[in-house]
Amino acid sequence: MRRKLKTKKPIRPDHKYSSEKLAKFINYIMYDGKKSVAERIIYNMLETVKEKAKVKNPLEIFELALSNTAPNMEIRSKRVGGANYQVPVEVRPSRRAALSMKWIIEAARTKKGATIADKLADEIISASKNEGDAVRKKENTHKMAEANKAFAHFAW
């Protein structure tokens, strides 16, 4: 008998900007279940983006940064006949968003100095201009997939 399919819990949009992507980003920032701390960090980050980029809606810059860092292709390891091949595969939309968010947060956390909100704001602004560590990570992923295009026929 088959197991029940796990239902995905719908994510509730954040209360200030009514954005599901922002709510997901808050959840990725959160440590030890401290959501109010994560929300404070994100809202401070958006205020900083608003000031530095001189825009009315910082959510547009945030969305642009997410789309600029989202990968289209990635490599997966596939074992065929005793050998492991790095097979390029297309990335699902939900995974694209998740990787994009993780890479932006990781890039901000590795920087030294300022508060996490300021580091995140800098990374978001640079990612919206197609610069920064998160965009570089995306480009490296694409280069790896391009280099291993010869093994694409193993993707089934």
N, C-alpha and C positions, 0 to 999 in steps of 0.2 A: 504494500500500500504506500502511496506517495505521501510525502510530507506536505503540510500546508505551505502555500506560498506566503512569504513574509510581506506584509503590507507596509509600504513606506508611509511614515508619519508625515502629514503635511506640515511644512514649516510656516510658522506665523510671521508675518512681516513685522519689522521693528516699529515701535510706537511713534517715533519722531518723524521719520521719512517715509514710512509705509512701503519699505522695500524688502523683498524676500532675500535678495542677494546680500544686502547689508546685514540682515539678521543672521544669515549663514556665516558671513565674515566675522561677526561678533562671536559666534559660537567657535570659530577657529581660533580666535584670539584668546578665548577664555581659558584660564588655568584653574584647576581645582573647584570647578563649579561656581566660580565667582563672576556671575554674569553682570552684575551692576558695575563692577570694576572694568570689565571688558567694554561695556556700553559707554562708560565715561571716557575710556581711551579712544574709542572709535569716534564719538561725537566731538572730542577735542581735536582729533585728527582731521575731521571734516571741516571744522572751524579754521584750522591752520591752512588747509588746502584752499579754503575760500579766500583767506587773506593773501596767501602767497601767489595764487594763480589769478587773483582778482576776477573771480566769477561769481555770479549770483547763486548758481546751483552747483555745489561741489559734488553732487551725486553723478553728474554727467562726466566729470573728470574720473571719478571712481569707476564708472561703467566702462569708459574708454581704456583705462589702465587694465581692467580685467580682460577686456577683449584683446588688447595688445600682448598680454602675457599668456594667453590661452594657447596651448599647442594643438596642432591639427594631427600630427603623427607622433608616435613614440615607438620604441622598440620593446619587444617582449621576447624572452628567452624561450626557445622551443627545442625540445629534444627529439631528434630524428636519427634513428639508426646508430645510436651510440655517440652522436656528436650534438653539441649544443649550438644552435644558430640564433643570432639576433635578428628576429623577424620584425620588419616595420608593420605596424598596424594603425588604423585610424582610431582616434580617441573619441569615446562617447561624449556627448554634450555635458552630462552631469560630471564626468571625470575631468573634462576640460576646465570647467568652473572650479572644481576642487583643487586641481593642480595649480591653476592660476592664483588662487587665494593663498595656498600653501607657499608658493614661491615668493609672493610679495611679502608675506609675513616673515619667512625665513631670511630674505634679503634685509629686511628692516632690523630683525633681531641680531644679525651678525655685525651690524654697524656699531661703532663705539660712540660714546658721548651723550647726546641729548636724550630726552625722554622718549619712550616708545611711540607716543602720539606724534612727536616731531619727526622721528625716523620713518614712521609709516607714511606721514604726509609727504616727506621728501621722495620716498620710493614710489608713491602713487603718482606724484607729479612727474617724476622722471619716466615712469612706465607709460604715462599718457602721451609722452613725447617720443616713445619708442626708444628709450634709453634705460640704463640701470641694470642691476644684477638680475632681476626677475626676467627681463626681456632677453638678457644674455643667456640665461638658463634655457629659455624657450628655443633660442636660435641653436644652441648646442644640441638640444634634443632633436631638432629638425635635421641638423647636419648628420647626426648619428643615424637617423632613419634613412636619409639620402644615401649615406655611405653603404648601408646594408640593403639597398634596394634589390640587389641580386638574389636575396633570400626571400623576397616577397611571395614567391610561389608556394612557400611552406605555410603561409597563413590560410588555414581553412577552418 
